[in-house]
Every structure is written in structure tokens, then in C-alpha cells.
């Protein structure tokens, strides 16, 4: 456990523990610390150790799962589970993040439409509470703590182990979809687009000012490749898009899941500096989506806040890549968008927020605040 300076730090939610864990990545504004707080060095628990990622099964009910330390990176969990022909059902778009870190937020990506967020696919947790107690919790055991910790931003419990559901590694099927609004400079940031196609798309973006890109992933084996392409053609016929602007690219399963890190590595080697991600993610209710130009798979008992007034909501992500010279431009742009939402009365929820007042935290957790406080007390 390493103490860090904490002057000028944001205020934590009322009644919470001033001990945020140190994950594998932080936003551009840097790590948030409460006054006189500490940062827990999660990597010291054993990141990279084989005994901290264990694949097992139960007979009743029949299920496979992996027990992974909260300090483990998702990319390492992926490699270990694939040795058994298994994989978690969902992934964040960036895999070099810790298990405990993403489960403390929610864990969202283009697979959430089918499987829900990461927090909806967890069987059991080991948690260190603000009182220093190590408690095992699940849907049935210490359930209030289990639901409270998932999506609570690590404010009153640190996840040291998670039991995560597994399924056979995909061989075939449509399992990922995201829509993206691209301007000319952003086109090359998509790992779905080849360099040759990028130039063609940039011309289209210049003509219209911006274009909407729909990304999807279909898993297949070489033996079924021809059949998958036929199915893909059938799907494309149901969509309306500019003729000649449907592109496909074949990559490995790991290559697809780890695409953001691969792009970062390539860009870093070219520009000789780290790539920054001043990202902004919002949950917006369906009725207000135009103001910014199914079954519910989110467990409402978990702490992760989503818009209250409607069952259907959209995940809006502004995901630019930046350098140390221009990240502040994107940061200002994000603040302008948040100000617009406030002025127009759009009841959004921010993913990975950084609030500085108790009132902001109360508004963020909304109607879930009282249940969170009951767990803490």
C-alpha cells in the first residue's frame, strides 16, 4: 500500500472509503485521490502469476468459470482461458485493464447488447471493505455487498478476486456491433478499415462533413468461412448505406479483441510517444438521443447507475486518440457536451465520472444512493 499526495483531489461520495485501487490505466486528468487517502498497488497481489487465474467447473449447475485476481489484466485472462477452449462472453474494447477495475465501473462494449455489461456476468467476488474485512459475496451470499460493489467505482470495497462466467470460445456467430460517427481525421482510427479503404472513406467524410460507420464482428472457422460470407451478404442487404462502402477484414479472435492496444502500439512507435485517450462515455435515455444527433440485461440491484426514466438507453462514446499536445482540446470539447446536456435537461449518466462535490455524487447514483449507503453502514 503506497501513500500518494492528495492536495486538490476530488471529494469521494459521502460515507465511502478513501482508498482507491491503482488500476492499469487512468484518465488524462490523472488518478483521483481523497484528502489523506492512499492508493492500493493492485499489481503487488500477483499480476501475471499463473495461480491467480484459475479455470474450473461446477456440476450443479453445470457451468465453467474462471477465478481471476482483481489485479489481473483482461488480456492475460483471455490467454489463460483460451488454453481450455473457453472465454468470457464479453469484453471491454481495451483489454489491458484490470479485472477489479472494470467490474468496479460496469464493463461495456459492442457485445453488451447481447450479454449485458461485464458486471452482469459475475458469479462471486472477494472484497476488502473499508473496515479492512475480507468478505466473499455472491448473488446468494452477502448479496447486498455483491450488488453494491459492482459498478460502485471502488468507493467502498476493493475487488481482489472475481469468479467470471465462461463459455466455449466462439467458432461462429454475430457477437459485436457498434456505431461510430467519424470525421475525416478520425477515419484511420478504426481497426476495421484498411489503409487503402481509409483514403476512399476520407473523401466521403470530406464531402458530407461526417459519416456514420456501423461496425460488426462475425466469428467463424476456416471450414465455414464461405457460409459466413453468404450470411454477411444477407445482413448487408437489410441495411441502407452508400454503395461500394461495405468493407470486410479477417483477423484472429485475439487480434480482434486486442485491436485497440495493437493500434496504440503502432501509433506510439510512429509518433515516439504514448497515445492518450481523452474519452467520454454517456448513457442517454432513448427519447433524448436525437438531441445529440429488448430485454434489459442490466441488473438494477448493482450500483452502476443508468438513466432512471426509461428502460431503453443508448451508450454514447467519444473515443479520440490524442497526444500530450492536444488532449486538452478534446477535454474541453467533452466539458462543452456535458454543459449542453445540463442546459437542455438531458438526464444522462456518465461512465467513469470525476466529480468534485458531494451533490454531484448524489445526483450520479440517484435513487441507488440510499441502497449503497445501507451496504456501507
N, C-alpha and C positions, 0 to 999 in steps of 0.2 A: 504494500500500500504506500503510495507516494504522494506527499502533500504538494500542492501547487499554489502559486499566487492566485488570489481571487478578488482583487480590487476591481470595482466596476462591473461585477458579474450580475447576470440576471437573477431575479428573485424566483426561487422554486415555488411550486404550488403549495398552498397552506397545508401544514401538517405532514409534510413529506420529508424524506431522508436526504441530508445534504452530502450524499456520497455517490456521484455519478460514475459509472464504469467507463474505462477508457477502451473504446472500440477500435476497429481497424481503420476507420476513416471519419473525418469530421467535416462540417460545412466550412465555407470560406470565412465566416465570422469567427471561427476557432471554437474551441471547446467551452461550454458554459459551466461556470462554477458558482455555487452559492458562497456567501461570506464564510470564511474559516472552514471551508469544505475540503474534501480530499478526492483524489481520483484513484480508483482501484485499477491496478495494472492487470487486466484480464489475461494477457498473454502468459503471465507467470504461472497460471494454473496448469499449463502444459500444452500450449498451442503446438500442433504438429506431432504430438505424441500419439502413437497408434492406439494406446489403451484408453484414449479419451474419445474415440469414435468407434462404437461397437454395434454391429448389426445383429439382431436377434429376432425371434418369432415367438408368438403365443399360439396355443392350440384352441383355447376357448376364451374369446372368439379367435378364429384363425386370422392372424394378421402378422405382417412384418413391420419392423420399426428399427430405427437407429437411435441409440443414446449418444448424444454429442455434447461435449462440454460447451458452456456458454462462450468460451474464448476461441472456439474453433472457427475457421473460415469456411464459408459455404462451399468454396471450390474444393477444399480438402474433404468435406463431407461427400461431395459428388464423386470424387475419385474413389473413395473408400466403398461407397455403396455400389458403384458400378462393378466392382470386383465380384459382387454377389449377383450381378444381373438385375439390380434393384436401383431405385432412385426416388427421392421425394417427388411429390406431384407438382410442385410449384416452385418458382424461383423469382428472386428479385432480378432486375436487369443487370445488376452488378454483383458478382459472386465473391469478391474479395472483401466481404463484410463478415462480422461475427454473427454466430447463431443467436447469442443473447441480445445483440444489438438490434437485429431486425425484428425479433419477436417482442422486443420492448416498444416497437413502433407499430407494426402491423404486418409489413412484408407484402408489397403489391407489385404486380407486373401485368403483362398481357395474358397471363394464364388465370388471373383472378376471376374472370367471367365464368370459368368452368369449375374451378376448385375453391374459390374464395381466397382470402388473404392467407399468408403463412400461419397466422395465429389460429386459424380455424382448422388446422391440420396437425395439432399437437395433442399427444395423449397425456403427458406428465411432465412436471418440472421439479427441479431442486432450486430453492430460492433462499438467499440470505436476506432476511428482513432488516429494517432499520434498527431493530433491537439486537441484531447480531445472531439471531436464531437461524439455523439451517432447517428448512421445512420442505418436505416432499408433498406436492399437491397435484391434484388431477380434477377431472370432471366430478368424481365421486368423493375424493378425499381432500379436505381443506379447500373445498371448491371456491369459496369466496376469495381466497388468496390467489388461486389459479386464474380465475377470470379477471381479478383485479390487476395482476401483474402484466398480463398480455395486453400490450398496446398502451401501457401507462407511462411510457417514456423513461422507465427505470427510476421513477421518482420515489418509490417506497419498497423496492425489492430488486435484488440483482440475481439474474438467472445464471446459475452455474452449471446446470445440465438440463437438456430438453430431450424428451422422448418423442420422436417425429415419425409420422406415418410414412410408409414406403409402399411402392407398387412396382411391378415389373418394368424395367427400363423400356421406354416406348419403342415399338418397331414400326408402328404405322398409326396415323390419325392426325386430325387437325386440333392443335392444342395451344395456339397462341395467336392473339390478334391485338394490334394497337393501331390507332390512327394518329397521324402526325401532321401538323401544319408547318410547312417548310418555306423559307425564303431562300434566295439564291445562295447566300453564304453557308446555309445550313445543309444543303443537299448532300455534300460529301460526307456528312457525319453519320449517314445511315449505312450500317454494315450490310444491308440488303442490296445495295446498289454498287455495281461495278464501276471502275473508273471510266470506262467507255460510255456507260449509260449516264453517268453523272453530268457530263457535258451537255447531253441531249436534254436532261431534266432541267439544268440551269437555264437553258434558253427558254423553256416553257415557264419557269418561275419568273424570269425577267419579263416575259410577255404579260403575265397576269398579276405580277406583284407577289403572289404567294400561291402555293399549291397544297392540296390535301393528299397525303400519302397514307394508304392503308397497308400495313404490314401483317403478314400472316406466316405461320410455320406449319408445315406438314411433315410428320415423321414417316420414314419408310425404310425398307431394306432394299438392297440392290435387286433381289429377286422379284420384288413387287413394284419397282420403280415405274415401269411403263403404265401400270394400272393407276398409280398415284397421279401421274401426269394427266391421265384422262379425267380423273375426278377433279383435279385442279382446274382443267379447262371448263368443266361443267359448272364449277363455282364461279369462275370469272364471267361466264355468260349471264349470271344473275346480277352483275354489278354494272354501274354506269361509270365509264372512265374514258379518258382520251385514247383513241385507237393508237396502238403502237407503243403504249406506255405501261405494259404489263411485263415485269421482269422477274426472272427466277434465278436462284443461285443455290448450288448444292454445297453444303458444309456438313461436318460431322456433328453429332449430338453435343459433344463438349464444345466444339467450335462455335455452335450457335449460342449455347448458354453463356459462354465466356466471351462473347463478342465485344462487349463494351471495354473490358480490360485489354483485349487484343488491340482495339482501336486506340486506346490510350497509350499503350506501349509503342505502337507505331508512330503516333503523333509526338510523343515525348522524344523518341530517338531522332525525329526530323527537326524538331524545334529546340532540342537540347535543354528542356526544362519540363517540370511536372505539369500535367494537364489538370486544370481546376474545373470543378463542376458547380457553378452557382445555380443550383436547381431550385425550382419552386413547384410544389405539388399541392393541389387543392382538390377537395371533394365538394362538388357543386350539385345542388338538387336539380332534377331533370327540368323543372319548369323554368329555371333561370339560365339554362345552358346557352340560349341564343343571345343573352346579354353580352356574352364574351365571344361572340361569333364562334318476369322470371323468378326464379326463386331467389330469396335473399340468402346469400352464403356468408354473411357477416353475423357472428354470434353477438347479440345485443348485450349479453352479460359481461363481455370483455370490455376493458377500459378504453380501447381505441374509439375515439369519437367520430361519428359520421353525422351528416345532416339529419336533423330530427324530424322535419316536417313531411318528408316524402320517403317512400320505400326505395324508389329508383334514384340513383345519383351517378354522376359522372366523375371520373378521375381525370383531372387536367394537370398535365405536367409540362413545364417549360424547362427543357433539359439542355441548355447550351454548354459547350466546352469553351474554356477561357484560359487566358494566360494571366500572369501576375500583373500585367499592364492594363488589362481591360475587364477584369472580373467586376470592378466596382460599377461599370456601366450596366451590366446585367443585374447587379444587386439593386441599383436604383430603379431599373425597369420593373423588377419584382415588387418593390415597395409601391410604385405607381399603380400596379394592378391591384394590390391589396387595398390601397386607398380608394380606388374605383369601386371595388366590391362593397366597402364600408359605406360609401356615399350613396350607392344605389340600393342599399339594404339587402344585399345578397348574403344569405346565411350560410357561408362556406365554412368548412373545417380545413385547417392547414395540416398537412402531413409533415412531420419533423419541424414543428414550430419553435420559435425562440422568443418567448415573451419575457417582459421585464416587470410586470406588475401582477399583483395577486388577482386583480379584477380581470385581466386578460386570461389568466389560467382558469378562473372560474367560468368565464364565457366559453373557453375552449372545451372543457369537459362537460359543460352544460348540465343536463339532467342526470348525468352519470357521476357528478361530483359527490353527491351525498353517499352513494354506494361505495365510492372509492375511500371516502373518509371513514366509513364504517369498517372497512377492511383494515385501514391503518390503525384505528383505535382498538 
